[in-house]
């Protein structure tokens, strides 16, 4: 009993200190200028292997929201990251197979990537190694309206579909202060469950603009393996620079 009492007092003192610490809350709207790579195999044979550069995607974007919210108190906290983009375009007068006529297509696609994670920072100071654990959601929705002009007349067809995958997420993050104003952060995470496997890596630099704001510049690479279904194996790659503005509340 005499040996356990000092240990209990130390633990209670640590809990009390954590409860007295203020929340550290940051909000970071950012822009991820990502290329999109699509690979599709059918029964082990590659049928699609294409990378769409961000320059071609920008003209099709109708709406996008990209942001990161984090709140930490002591060694523990929560983080929420959201990447949402809505795109649409029209394609007209493309030839149909076997010279059957021509057609036009109006399409719209929405994609959401959302991470909700707990944060464990052993040092409780926002530096060094910390760990992430939680959930990752990937949602894709697409709709298309097609018009076909053939010898038998005009035909209208509508297509649509949606898929949602939810993964268990684990990650590790490292932060260091290089100079008074310049900081380094690198994150590596992986998830699985709904997808076969998903991982991303994102090194970045932060430059302080004062006590409340900082510029964030880096690069993020993500690979998503959706797995095989009915002989169809599809994968997606997102890769490109990231630029954001972090605000401390």
Beta strands, then each sheet from edge to edge (+ up, - down):
strand 1: 24-42
strand 2: 45-52
strand 3: 61-73
strand 4: 76-95
strand 5: 101-120
strand 6: 128-150
strand 7: 153-177
strand 8: 182-193
strand 9: 197-208
strand 10: 213-229
strand 11: 232-248
sheet 1: 2+ 1- 3+ 4- 5+ 6- 7+ 8- 9+ 10- 11+
end
